[in-house]
Each structure stands twice: as C-alpha cells, then as structure tokens.
Amino acid sequence: MAMVLAKKNERRARVTRQNGTTMAIDVMEVEVISTERIKPSSPTLAHLKTYNISLLDQLFPCAYVPLVFFYLNPQTTTSLTDLISERSHTLKQSLAQTLTSFYPFAGKIKDDLYVDCNDDGVYYVEARVNRYLLEILNQPDTRSTHRLLPQDPTLATARMNVVMIQVNFFECGGIALSICSSHKIIDGHTCTTFMKAWARTAQGSSLAHPSFIASSLFPQNCSLPKNSTLILWPKMFNQIKYITKRFVFDASALARIKAKATSSSFVKNPSRIEALLGLIWKSAMAASKVRHGLQRHSVFSLAVNLRRKSSLPLSEFSVGNLIWSAVAQCTPDVDAAEEELCCLVGRLRNAVKKINGDFVQELQEFHKVTKCLKELGEVYSNEGVDYFSCTSVCNGGMYEADFGWGRPVWVSLGGAEDPLVMNLIFLMDTRSGGGIEAWVSLSEEEMDVFERNSELLEFALLDPSALELGNSTNCHALIYDRIGSIADVVLLVVRFDIATLGSLSWCCGFPVPTVV
C-alpha cells in the first residue's frame, strides 16, 4: 500500500510539472470553463417589465449575500464528463423555467428604485475545481469559499445584477452551487424560497408562484434620504480588519443553553435562537470589555421576518426585504445583573415582541418609517457604544434544495479574505436538524478573546468538519464518490487527522485502509 501511495503522489507531481505550475496538492484552484446569461424560458409580459422596489427595500444596500450549497455525487458509473454535461443541462434548463416566475431576478436594478425586467438573464458561471469535495467538507475554510463565488460581490460593475450564480464541479463529481443575491430586493427568506423553487423545477415538480405584493403594501417614497441604509445598518462597514469564524451548536448543546437561559423572572421558555443569541451577545460583550478595559453600553439588532407578524396578505412566498430590526440594549454600568444570560434573553424577547401586527400595519405609512429611522438614528449615533447585528435564515428549509441528486450535505455562507461587515452574526441551520451554525464577524482583537470564551466553548464547536454535522445515507457515497481507486482513498485519508478517520469509516461504509 505504501508503494501505491508513493506512485500516486509521484503521478500527481508529474502532472503538476507538465501543467507548468508549482501548485501543491492542497491549493484549491477554480478554473472558469464558461460564462453566460440564463434567460427566462418565456418572455416577461409587457405590463410586468418594471418592478418597483418597496419602501422597505429602499432601506437596504445593493450588497450581495453569498451562499454556497455543497452536493455529493451519488453516481458511481457515469463518467465525469457525462455527469457534468447532464447536471449542467438540468440546472440551466430548470433555472430558465424558474426565472419565468421569478422574472425580476433576470433583470437589472436601476437607480436603486426599480428593476428593469428586461430578461437580460442571470449571470451564470460554470467552473472546475482541482479538489475532491471531501477535502473541503472535512476542513472547511471560511475564507477560501469566496473562490467558489461567481465574482467578487463588491464589484461596482456587478451592482445591477439581481442574482449571480456559479456551479463548481469537483474532481469527484461533487458540486458547489453558489448564489449571490442582491439585498436590494432579496432577503434571506426570499433567497431560500428561490433555491427551493429552482430545485423542485429541476425534479419536474410544480411550485407555488412567488408573490410580488411588497411594493403595493409598502409603496416606495423618493423623498427617503439616501443615507437611510446607514441609519438602519449603522457602522457595519469599517476600515478596521475584521475576521469571520464559524461556531456550531448541535441540538443537545442548544437544549442546554435554553435550560441555562430559562428564568422565572425573564423568559420561562426561550427559543433556541433567543438562548443562543443571548449567549453570543454575552460573549461578545465580554470580549469588548477586555479590549476597552470597561463594559460599554451594548446594542443588539435582530432582523425579524414580517411575513409571520402581520395580518397583511403576506405569504411565505412573498418576495422582498420583508424584515425589520428589533433593537435590544444593555447598560451594565447601571445594573451588573444585565450582563446575565437570562436578562439578555429577556431583552431580546421584549424587543422582538414590539414588532407585532399593529407595528407592521403602521409601517405602511411613510411617516411611521421616518419616525422609526429617527429613533434608530438616535440610538446608533452615540459614541462609545458596541453595535451587534444578527440575521437568521434558520427554519427556512435551505436543506430542502434537492435538484435530483440528494439534499445538500452542507450550506455555507460565502466567505471573504477580508470581511468588511463588522459585528455581524449570521445564523443557519445544520443539516442534521436542530443544530445551528453561527458565523460571527468581529475585530481580530475581539475575536481572539471571543473564540476562547469558556462559557461559549462549553456549548460550541469552532469550525468543525461539515461531515460531523449530519448523519445521512447520502454520506455513504462520500469517498467512493467518483474517486476511482483505493489509492485515491489513501491519498485523501493521510491528510486527515486521526480523529476524523472513525467518522470517515462510518460514512463511507467500509473500514479505513491500513497503510503498511
């Protein structure tokens, strides 16, 4: 076996030299093989050519939210070339069909006030990756996933695109499907709805048509100040270097956090998200205290889905930024007890409760929105205050996006080498159900303290293997997923730590080979 491994390494080294590069086997390279625009399969009707964004959409920047859906390859007989051809055809055809219903997604954003539904199409890229998907899943890198995105979402030339997509094919036949959606008209719930609709179309299933009623319920107003985005999302963009890390909490850990956060004086039955955010907020405040030498006033804003808070005709299929920020504050210099987990959870609960049906009804009036913005501006204008923001796509069904070759084995936030968004917490479900991934962006100095917080680490796993997050029969194809020979298996296994080998043995359905 050792001779086989040596020959395999030698063959790989020769290929590298013949290609004229000095690339090590551990370097991930993404080669773009095609770019095009996927247009709706049927032209958009004339009276639908202009899609006005809503008043709530006006409050959001033309920034892109990147997500990456990773899929294993269950096929073991089809050649890689044929496999790529088949799946490419399926994805393109079903995307074109889906865009007929989601027609604004194939248009261009104009003047930050409307979408020209000109059927120009979604910017669509296909690429080849010189790695096995197993390697990415085993050791996720929150910074390198940006290489799988269609292009840098911050490029000014791309700001008019509503949606950009890149399909990355790995050597094993696995796929990383990345989507960058403009926050100008798409919130996390809308993105999830679109992905599930696209997947159902790929399998030939009927889909519920999206609703574009938001601009009718919340009509835009051109007199809204251009800086309103900065009022609602204060100090999110900063020149200080920030770092993003991924913390995973399984179902049992969340149950223990909930038990710890339960209090007869504050919240008797906290949700898993309330309890988790209370813990993260408490840990972030502790990190800030170490950095600044004192406990500062802290503000925590949480994006609340309005679809579930109103008697207005909003459905789960309503498109747009149908969210509003619930704002909680903590002033520990007044009462040290405010730093306790149960108290923070209580403050989060009370903030969210204020966004009820009556509040959503009032948001239809422009003067109510401007009043809320003024109040938020007063809160956010104070210096010497820590601001944290959270958005969540939990309970949205991201892992239901099955295109015909199984549910995604992992859904990841698209990373960046140098994150520009500060003090942001992004929550996502884990594949196994019941767990939550928290992607946290903090300054390097505060992250160094945050990631070593003993109370946090009592419940969290820091950047664990994605293979540990779900027990599914899909994982049985993991290593024989287009690998081709036992030598390839050994080549991959020797690069994993010993603790991983047991899980690999289970998910692959055969004993790990012994190197002699």
C-alpha positions as CSV (number, residue, x, y, z in Angstrom):
1,M,0.0,0.0,0.0
2,A,2.9,2.4,0.8
3,M,4.2,1.8,-2.8
4,V,0.8,2.5,-4.3
5,L,0.6,5.7,-2.3
6,A,4.1,6.8,-3.4
7,K,3.3,6.1,-7.0
8,K,0.1,8.1,-6.7
9,N,2.0,11.0,-5.2
10,E,4.6,10.8,-8.0
11,R,1.9,10.8,-10.7
12,R,0.3,13.8,-9.2
13,A,3.7,15.6,-9.1
14,R,4.4,14.8,-12.8
15,V,1.0,16.2,-13.8
16,T,1.8,19.3,-11.9
17,R,5.1,19.8,-13.7
18,Q,3.5,19.1,-17.1
19,N,1.0,21.8,-16.4
20,G,3.8,24.2,-15.8
21,T,2.8,25.2,-12.3
22,T,4.2,24.7,-8.8
23,M,0.7,24.2,-7.3
24,A,0.7,22.0,-4.2
25,I,-2.0,19.4,-3.9
26,D,-3.5,21.4,-1.0
27,V,-4.1,24.5,-3.1
28,M,-7.6,24.9,-4.4
29,E,-7.8,26.3,-7.9
30,V,-11.0,27.2,-9.6
31,E,-11.0,27.3,-13.4
32,V,-13.9,29.0,-15.1
33,I,-15.0,27.0,-18.1
34,S,-18.0,29.0,-19.2
35,T,-19.9,32.2,-18.6
36,E,-23.3,33.1,-19.9
37,R,-26.7,34.6,-19.1
38,I,-29.6,32.3,-18.4
39,K,-32.8,34.0,-19.6
40,P,-36.4,33.1,-18.6
41,S,-37.8,30.3,-20.8
42,S,-40.8,32.5,-21.5
43,P,-40.6,36.3,-22.1
44,T,-41.9,38.6,-19.4
45,L,-45.2,40.2,-20.2
46,A,-45.1,43.9,-21.1
47,H,-47.1,45.1,-18.1
48,L,-44.5,43.4,-15.8
49,K,-41.4,44.9,-17.3
50,T,-41.0,47.4,-14.5
51,Y,-40.8,46.1,-10.9
52,N,-40.9,48.9,-8.3
53,I,-39.0,48.1,-5.1
54,S,-40.8,48.7,-1.9
55,L,-40.2,51.3,0.8
56,L,-38.6,48.6,2.9
57,D,-36.3,47.6,0.0
58,Q,-35.1,51.2,-0.1
59,L,-33.5,50.8,3.3
60,F,-31.1,48.1,2.1
61,P,-27.9,48.5,0.1
62,C,-27.1,46.9,-3.2
63,A,-24.8,44.5,-1.4
64,Y,-24.7,40.8,-2.3
65,V,-25.4,37.9,0.2
66,P,-23.3,34.9,-0.9
67,L,-24.4,31.3,-0.1
68,V,-22.8,28.0,-1.2
69,F,-24.7,24.7,-1.4
70,F,-22.5,21.6,-1.4
71,Y,-23.7,18.4,-3.0
72,L,-22.2,14.9,-3.0
73,N,-22.1,12.8,-6.1
74,P,-24.2,9.6,-5.6
75,Q,-23.3,8.3,-9.1
76,T,-20.5,5.7,-9.4
77,T,-20.9,4.5,-13.0
78,T,-21.4,7.7,-15.1
79,S,-18.1,9.3,-16.4
80,L,-17.2,12.7,-15.0
81,T,-17.6,14.3,-18.4
82,D,-21.1,12.9,-19.0
83,L,-22.0,13.7,-15.4
84,I,-21.1,17.4,-15.7
85,S,-22.9,17.6,-19.1
86,E,-26.1,16.1,-17.6
87,R,-26.2,18.2,-14.5
88,S,-25.2,21.4,-16.4
89,H,-28.2,20.8,-18.7
90,T,-30.6,20.1,-15.8
91,L,-29.5,23.2,-13.9
92,K,-29.7,25.6,-16.8
93,Q,-33.0,24.4,-18.1
94,S,-34.7,24.4,-14.7
95,L,-33.2,27.8,-13.9
96,A,-34.7,29.3,-17.1
97,Q,-38.1,27.8,-16.2
98,T,-37.9,29.1,-12.7
99,L,-37.0,32.6,-13.9
100,T,-40.3,32.8,-15.7
101,S,-42.0,33.1,-12.3
102,F,-39.1,35.0,-10.6
103,Y,-38.8,37.4,-13.6
104,P,-37.3,40.4,-11.7
105,F,-34.3,38.2,-10.9
106,A,-33.4,38.1,-14.6
107,G,-33.4,41.9,-14.8
108,K,-31.3,44.9,-13.8
109,I,-31.5,47.2,-10.8
110,K,-32.0,50.8,-11.9
111,D,-31.5,53.9,-9.7
112,D,-32.0,51.8,-6.6
113,L,-35.7,52.3,-7.1
114,Y,-36.9,49.7,-9.6
115,V,-35.8,46.6,-11.6
116,D,-35.9,46.7,-15.3
117,C,-37.3,43.2,-16.1
118,N,-35.7,43.1,-19.5
119,D,-35.0,39.3,-19.5
120,D,-31.3,40.0,-19.8
121,G,-30.8,36.9,-17.7
122,V,-29.0,35.7,-14.6
123,Y,-25.2,35.9,-14.7
124,Y,-24.2,32.2,-14.7
125,V,-20.8,30.7,-14.4
126,E,-19.5,27.1,-14.6
127,A,-16.1,26.1,-13.2
128,R,-13.9,23.1,-12.4
129,V,-12.2,22.7,-9.1
130,N,-9.0,20.7,-8.7
131,R,-10.0,19.2,-5.4
132,Y,-12.2,16.4,-4.1
133,L,-15.3,17.7,-2.3
134,L,-14.4,15.5,0.7
135,E,-11.4,17.7,1.3
136,I,-13.5,20.9,1.5
137,L,-16.1,19.3,3.8
138,N,-13.6,17.8,6.1
139,Q,-11.7,21.0,6.8
140,P,-14.0,23.9,5.9
141,D,-12.2,27.2,5.3
142,T,-14.5,30.2,5.9
143,R,-12.1,32.4,4.0
144,S,-11.5,30.4,0.8
145,T,-15.1,29.8,-0.1
146,H,-15.1,33.2,-1.8
147,R,-13.2,31.4,-4.7
148,L,-16.4,29.5,-5.4
149,L,-18.5,32.6,-5.9
150,P,-19.4,33.9,-9.4
151,Q,-17.3,37.0,-8.9
152,D,-16.4,39.5,-6.2
153,P,-19.9,40.6,-4.9
154,T,-18.5,44.0,-4.1
155,L,-17.5,45.0,-7.7
156,A,-19.4,48.1,-8.7
157,T,-19.8,46.8,-12.2
158,A,-22.0,43.9,-10.9
159,R,-24.3,46.0,-8.7
160,M,-27.1,46.0,-11.2
161,N,-27.4,42.2,-11.3
162,V,-30.1,40.9,-9.1
163,V,-28.8,37.3,-9.0
164,M,-25.4,35.8,-9.9
165,I,-24.7,32.0,-9.9
166,Q,-21.7,29.8,-10.2
167,V,-21.7,26.0,-10.4
168,N,-18.4,24.4,-9.4
169,F,-17.7,20.8,-10.4
170,F,-15.1,18.9,-8.3
171,E,-12.9,16.1,-9.4
172,C,-15.1,13.6,-7.7
173,G,-18.3,14.9,-9.4
174,G,-19.5,16.7,-6.4
175,I,-20.9,20.2,-6.8
176,A,-20.7,23.5,-5.0
177,L,-23.6,25.7,-6.2
178,S,-23.1,29.3,-5.2
179,I,-25.6,32.2,-5.4
180,C,-25.0,35.9,-4.8
181,S,-28.4,37.6,-4.4
182,S,-28.8,41.4,-4.2
183,H,-30.0,42.6,-0.8
184,K,-31.7,45.4,-2.6
185,I,-34.8,43.2,-3.3
186,I,-33.9,39.8,-1.8
187,D,-33.8,38.9,1.9
188,G,-32.7,35.5,3.3
189,H,-36.1,34.1,3.2
190,T,-36.6,35.1,-0.4
191,C,-33.3,33.5,-1.4
192,T,-34.3,30.3,0.2
193,T,-37.7,30.3,-1.5
194,F,-36.0,30.8,-4.8
195,M,-33.5,28.0,-4.3
196,K,-36.2,25.5,-3.3
197,A,-38.4,26.5,-6.3
198,W,-35.4,26.0,-8.6
199,A,-34.7,22.6,-7.1
200,R,-38.3,21.5,-7.4
201,T,-38.4,22.6,-11.0
202,A,-35.3,20.6,-11.7
203,Q,-37.2,17.5,-10.5
204,G,-40.3,18.3,-12.5
205,S,-42.4,19.3,-9.6
206,S,-44.9,22.1,-9.6
207,L,-44.1,25.1,-7.5
208,A,-46.0,27.8,-5.7
209,H,-45.7,31.1,-7.6
210,P,-43.9,33.9,-5.8
211,S,-45.9,37.0,-4.7
212,F,-44.6,40.5,-5.6
213,I,-47.1,42.4,-3.5
214,A,-44.5,44.1,-1.2
215,S,-44.3,47.3,-3.2
216,S,-48.1,47.6,-3.1
217,L,-48.2,47.2,0.7
218,F,-45.2,49.4,1.3
219,P,-45.0,51.8,-1.6
220,Q,-41.6,53.4,-2.2
221,N,-41.0,57.1,-1.5
222,C,-38.4,59.1,-3.4
223,S,-38.1,61.6,-0.6
224,L,-36.5,58.9,1.6
225,P,-32.9,60.1,2.4
226,K,-30.2,58.3,0.5
227,N,-28.3,57.6,3.8
228,S,-31.2,55.7,5.3
229,T,-29.3,52.5,4.8
230,L,-26.6,53.7,7.1
231,I,-29.2,54.6,9.7
232,L,-30.8,51.2,9.7
233,W,-27.4,49.3,9.5
234,P,-25.1,51.5,11.5
235,K,-21.3,51.2,11.4
236,M,-21.5,47.8,9.7
237,F,-18.7,48.8,7.3
238,N,-15.4,49.8,8.9
239,Q,-11.8,50.1,7.8
240,I,-10.7,48.0,10.8
241,K,-9.7,44.5,9.8
242,Y,-12.3,42.0,10.8
243,I,-12.4,38.3,10.9
244,T,-15.2,35.8,10.5
245,K,-15.3,32.4,12.3
246,R,-17.9,29.7,12.4
247,F,-19.3,28.3,15.6
248,V,-21.6,25.2,15.5
249,F,-24.1,24.3,18.2
250,D,-25.8,20.9,17.9
251,A,-29.3,20.2,19.2
252,S,-28.2,18.9,22.6
253,A,-26.0,22.0,23.1
254,L,-28.9,24.3,22.3
255,A,-31.1,22.4,24.7
256,R,-28.5,23.0,27.5
257,I,-28.2,26.7,26.5
258,K,-32.0,27.0,26.7
259,A,-32.1,25.5,30.1
260,K,-29.4,27.9,31.3
261,A,-31.2,30.9,29.9
262,T,-34.6,29.9,31.4
263,S,-35.7,32.2,34.2
264,S,-39.0,32.8,36.0
265,S,-38.1,36.5,36.2
266,F,-37.4,37.0,32.5
267,V,-38.2,34.2,29.9
268,K,-39.6,30.9,31.0
269,N,-39.5,29.2,27.6
270,P,-36.8,30.8,25.5
271,S,-36.5,29.6,21.9
272,R,-33.2,28.0,20.7
273,I,-32.4,31.2,18.7
274,E,-33.2,33.5,21.7
275,A,-31.0,31.5,24.0
276,L,-28.1,31.2,21.5
277,L,-28.1,34.9,20.7
278,G,-28.2,35.7,24.4
279,L,-25.0,33.6,24.8
280,I,-23.3,35.1,21.8
281,W,-24.2,38.6,22.9
282,K,-22.9,38.0,26.4
283,S,-19.6,36.5,25.0
284,A,-19.2,39.5,22.6
285,M,-19.7,41.9,25.4
286,A,-17.1,40.1,27.4
287,A,-14.6,40.4,24.5
288,S,-15.3,44.1,24.2
289,K,-14.7,44.6,27.9
290,V,-11.2,43.0,27.6
291,R,-10.4,45.2,24.6
292,H,-11.6,48.5,26.0
293,G,-11.0,47.9,29.7
294,L,-14.6,48.6,30.7
295,Q,-18.0,47.2,30.0
296,R,-19.6,49.5,27.3
297,H,-23.2,50.2,26.5
298,S,-24.3,47.5,24.0
299,V,-26.9,47.5,21.3
300,F,-28.1,44.3,19.6
301,S,-30.3,44.4,16.5
302,L,-32.1,41.3,15.2
303,A,-33.7,41.1,11.7
304,V,-37.4,39.9,12.2
305,N,-39.3,38.3,9.4
306,L,-42.5,40.4,9.0
307,R,-44.3,37.6,7.0
308,R,-45.1,35.9,10.2
309,K,-46.0,39.0,12.2
310,S,-48.8,40.6,10.2
311,S,-52.4,40.2,9.1
312,L,-51.4,41.8,5.8
313,P,-51.7,39.5,2.8
314,L,-48.0,38.4,3.1
315,S,-47.2,34.7,2.5
316,E,-44.1,32.6,2.7
317,F,-43.7,33.2,-1.0
318,S,-43.7,37.0,-0.8
319,V,-40.6,38.4,-2.4
320,G,-38.6,41.4,-1.0
321,N,-37.0,42.7,2.2
322,L,-39.9,41.9,4.4
323,I,-37.8,42.3,7.6
324,W,-37.4,44.9,10.3
325,S,-34.8,45.3,13.1
326,A,-35.7,44.6,16.6
327,V,-33.3,46.5,18.8
328,A,-32.3,45.4,22.3
329,Q,-30.0,47.4,24.6
330,C,-27.9,46.6,27.6
331,T,-26.5,49.1,30.1
332,P,-24.4,47.1,32.6
333,D,-22.9,50.2,34.3
334,V,-26.4,50.8,35.7
335,D,-27.0,47.2,36.8
336,A,-24.4,44.5,36.6
337,A,-27.2,41.9,36.5
338,E,-28.0,43.0,33.0
339,E,-24.9,41.0,31.8
340,E,-26.5,37.8,32.9
341,L,-27.7,35.4,30.1
342,C,-31.3,35.3,31.3
343,C,-31.5,39.1,31.3
344,L,-30.1,39.4,27.8
345,V,-32.5,36.8,26.5
346,G,-35.3,38.7,28.2
347,R,-34.3,42.0,26.4
348,L,-34.2,40.2,23.1
349,R,-37.6,38.7,23.7
350,N,-39.1,42.1,24.6
351,A,-37.5,43.8,21.5
352,V,-39.0,41.2,19.1
353,K,-42.4,41.4,20.8
354,K,-42.7,45.1,19.8
355,I,-42.7,44.1,16.1
356,N,-46.3,42.8,16.1
357,G,-49.2,43.0,13.7
358,D,-50.0,46.6,14.6
359,F,-46.4,47.7,14.1
360,V,-46.3,46.1,10.7
361,Q,-49.6,47.8,9.8
362,E,-48.1,51.2,10.7
363,L,-45.0,50.6,8.6
364,Q,-47.3,51.1,5.5
365,E,-47.3,54.8,6.4
366,F,-44.2,56.7,5.3
367,H,-44.2,59.0,8.4
368,K,-44.0,55.9,10.7
369,V,-41.0,54.6,8.8
370,T,-39.2,58.0,9.1
371,K,-40.1,58.2,12.8
372,C,-38.6,54.8,13.4
373,L,-35.5,55.7,11.4
374,K,-35.1,58.8,13.5
375,E,-35.4,56.8,16.7
376,L,-32.8,54.3,15.5
377,G,-30.5,57.1,14.4
378,E,-30.5,58.5,17.9
379,V,-29.7,55.1,19.4
380,Y,-26.9,54.4,16.9
381,S,-25.3,57.9,16.9
382,N,-23.8,57.5,20.4
383,E,-20.0,57.0,20.5
384,G,-18.5,54.5,22.9
385,V,-21.3,52.0,22.2
386,D,-20.9,48.5,20.8
387,Y,-23.3,47.6,18.0
388,F,-24.1,44.0,17.0
389,S,-26.4,42.9,14.3
390,C,-27.9,39.4,13.6
391,T,-29.7,37.9,10.6
392,S,-31.0,34.4,10.5
393,V,-32.1,32.0,7.8
394,C,-33.0,29.3,10.3
395,N,-36.2,27.3,9.8
396,G,-36.3,28.4,6.2
397,G,-35.7,24.9,4.7
398,M,-32.3,25.5,2.9
399,Y,-31.5,21.9,3.0
400,E,-34.7,21.1,1.1
401,A,-33.0,22.3,-2.2
402,D,-32.7,18.9,-3.8
403,F,-32.1,19.0,-7.6
404,G,-32.3,15.3,-8.0
405,W,-29.0,14.1,-6.6
406,G,-29.8,14.5,-3.0
407,R,-30.1,17.3,-0.4
408,P,-27.0,19.5,0.1
409,V,-24.6,18.0,2.5
410,W,-23.6,21.5,3.7
411,V,-24.9,25.0,3.1
412,S,-22.2,27.6,3.8
413,L,-22.0,31.4,3.9
414,G,-19.7,32.6,1.1
415,G,-16.6,33.8,2.8
416,A,-14.2,36.7,2.0
417,E,-10.5,37.1,2.6
418,D,-11.1,40.4,4.4
419,P,-14.6,40.7,5.7
420,L,-16.0,44.3,5.5
421,V,-19.0,43.7,7.7
422,M,-18.4,44.3,11.4
423,N,-20.0,42.7,14.5
424,L,-22.4,40.6,12.4
425,I,-23.9,37.3,13.4
426,F,-25.3,35.1,10.6
427,L,-27.4,32.1,11.8
428,M,-28.0,29.0,9.6
429,D,-29.5,25.5,10.3
430,T,-27.2,22.5,10.3
431,R,-28.0,19.6,8.0
432,S,-28.9,17.1,10.7
433,G,-31.7,19.3,12.0
434,G,-32.0,21.0,15.4
435,G,-28.5,22.5,15.3
436,I,-27.3,26.0,14.3
437,E,-24.2,27.4,12.7
438,A,-23.3,30.9,13.8
439,W,-21.0,32.8,11.5
440,V,-19.5,35.6,13.7
441,S,-17.6,38.6,12.4
442,L,-15.6,40.6,14.9
443,S,-12.4,42.6,15.0
444,E,-9.3,40.5,15.2
445,E,-8.6,41.6,18.7
446,E,-12.1,40.9,20.0
447,M,-12.3,37.6,18.1
448,D,-9.1,36.4,19.8
449,V,-11.0,36.8,23.1
450,F,-14.4,35.7,21.9
451,E,-13.2,32.3,20.5
452,R,-11.6,31.4,23.8
453,N,-14.6,32.3,26.0
454,S,-15.0,29.3,28.3
455,E,-18.8,29.6,28.6
456,L,-19.2,29.8,24.8
457,L,-16.9,26.8,24.3
458,E,-18.9,24.8,26.8
459,F,-21.5,24.5,24.0
460,A,-19.8,25.4,20.7
461,L,-17.6,23.7,18.2
462,L,-15.2,26.0,16.4
463,D,-15.0,25.4,12.6
464,P,-15.8,21.6,12.8
465,S,-15.8,19.3,9.9
466,A,-19.0,19.5,7.9
467,L,-19.0,15.7,7.9
468,E,-19.8,15.8,11.6
469,L,-23.0,17.9,11.2
470,G,-25.3,15.3,9.7
471,N,-25.9,11.5,9.7
472,S,-27.4,10.7,6.3
473,T,-27.3,7.8,3.9
474,N,-26.1,10.3,1.3
475,C,-22.7,10.2,3.1
476,H,-22.2,6.5,2.1
477,A,-21.1,7.8,-1.3
478,L,-18.6,10.2,0.2
479,I,-15.3,8.6,-0.6
480,Y,-16.2,6.3,-3.5
481,D,-17.9,9.4,-4.9
482,R,-16.2,9.3,-8.2
483,I,-12.7,8.6,-6.7
484,G,-11.9,5.6,-8.9
485,S,-9.3,3.7,-6.9
486,I,-8.2,2.7,-3.4
487,A,-5.0,4.7,-3.9
488,D,-7.1,7.9,-4.1
489,V,-8.7,6.9,-0.9
490,V,-5.4,6.6,0.9
491,L,-4.2,9.8,-0.6
492,L,-7.1,11.6,1.0
493,V,-7.1,9.8,4.3
494,V,-3.4,10.5,5.0
495,R,-4.2,14.2,5.0
496,F,-6.9,14.0,7.8
497,D,-6.2,13.8,11.4
498,I,-6.7,10.6,13.3
499,A,-9.9,11.8,15.0
500,T,-11.5,12.1,11.6
501,L,-10.8,8.5,10.4
502,G,-13.6,7.0,12.6
503,S,-16.3,9.2,11.0
504,L,-14.9,8.5,7.5
505,S,-15.1,4.8,8.2
506,W,-18.7,5.1,9.2
507,C,-19.9,7.5,6.5
508,C,-18.2,5.5,3.7
509,G,-19.5,2.1,4.8
510,F,-16.1,0.4,4.8
511,P,-13.1,0.1,7.1
512,V,-10.4,2.7,6.7
513,P,-7.4,1.1,4.9
514,T,-4.2,0.5,6.9
515,V,-1.0,1.9,5.4
516,V,1.8,-0.5,5.9
